[in-house]
Amino acid sequence: MATTECESAPAGFFAFVLKPGSSLHPAFLLAVDCCFAALFFVLVWLAYLTKGNVHFFILLFIELLLWASVKW
């Protein structure tokens, strides 16, 4: 059975990510930063929509700490 490129792409990505030292690759770090930035903007937007619900501010704080710990 022949595998197409679409079927092997996720397997190739996970093989790359799980390889030792891959977390230092600039493309991987850019993807992580983009995901954290998107999560940040979603949480800010939800905090705005809920008129300052304290839960979203706590989630924002946790997200920022997690982002800082990943960057450190």
Secondary structure, DSSP 8 states (H G I E B T S, - for coil): ----HHHHHHHHHHHHHTSTTGGG-HHHHHHHHHHHHHHHHHHHHHHHHTTS-HHHHHHHHHHHHHHHHHH-
